């Protein structure tokens, strides 16, 4: 995590442009400005805080709506005069009720990458009371067995044309596939790369 002393506040009269990004979807949520005090408060309370140029005051995003931007990380650009703020939004970011101030729909596909990384972290740290930890502790055979069980249940749901169950069982199958890949030391990117190599647009 950066600190204020690493940044150049001089170019914009004490302000830095702050681009806020969803740490899971990697989508831009909003753009604001921070002075040194706003940045230091953001780092202190772990909630994104801006400097309002129109009101000349600090304001923490969500202090009225409850839709806070929970700080995850901050990166500076090459000139150290603007920052990229990774945050976890607790609700819609835009005052219009949209997910993003840019009107974009939430890209949930990036959640698979996030989940994959979280599973690999669980494998390394083995936190107590975690179902993922339990799977890794039970070993590869059990993990493979669970993939088979979830695959069968997904097929049954599809045969029954039960949309709700198909969604539930497919979710279980995808989760256990990600656990199996982590157990076998295979990155999700390797699967994606292989799919891309095999993809033939004309077929």
Residue, then its C-alpha position, 0 to 999 in steps of 0.5 A: x500500500x502506498x503512502x502520501x509521501x510517494x506521490x506528487x500533489x503539485x501538478x494540480x494544486x494539491x490534488x490527485x485524480x483517483x480512478x476507482x476500480x472494482x477489485x473483482x471485476x476490474x471495471x472502472x467505477x468512478x473518478x474523483x480527486x484526493x488531496x493528501x488529507x483525503x488519501x491519508x483518511x482513506x488509508x486510515x479508515x479503509x474507505x475511499x474518501x475524496x476531496x470535493x472541489x465544489x464544497x471544499x471539504x472531504x467526503x467519504x463515498x457512502x457516508x450518506x447512502x451506505x454504499x461505501x467503497x472498501x479499500x483493497x489497494x492503491x497503485x500510482x502511475x509512472x509520474x506519481x501524479x494520479x492513482x488507481x484505487x482498487x475497492x470493494x463496493x458495498x452497493x451501487x456506486x453512481x448516484x443514479x443507482x447504476x453499478x458504475x458512474x460510467x453506466x456499464x453493466x457489471x462484468x461478473x465473468x472476472x469473478x471466476x478469476x477472483x475465485x480461482x485466486x482465492x481457492x489457491x490462497x486457501x490451498x496455501x494457507x488452509x484456514x480453519x472452518x473453510x470448506x475449501x480447506x476441508x477438500x484439500x485436507x481430504x486429498x486429490x481423490x476426494x476432490x476428483x470424486x466431488x467433481x464427478x458427483x457434481x457433474x452427474x447432478x448437473x446432468x440430472x438437473x439438465x435432463x429435468x430442464x430445471x433452470x434453478x437446479x441447473x444454475x445451482x448444480x453448475x455453480x457447484x461443478x464450476x467451484x469444484x473444478x476450480x478446486x481440482x485445477x488448484x490441486x493439480x497446479x493448473x492455472x485457469x489461464x492455461x485452460x483459457x489459452x487452450x480454448x483459444x488455441x482450439x477456437x475456430x471462428x468459422x466453425 
